[in-house]
């Protein structure tokens, strides 16, 4: 369960970073 949450957090962070880069 914890591992899944960690993976989700990583995916969300990476997607957010990419989204910001595309925005700028």
GISULWO-V496967 format. One record per pair of residues at least 4 apart in sequence whose ideal C-beta (glycine too) atoms are under 6 Angstrom apart, sorted by the first residue. I is the first residue (numbers start at 1). J is the second residue. D is the distance in whole Angstrom. If there is no record, write none. Layout:
i = <I,I>
j = <J,J>
d = <D,D>
This chain:
none
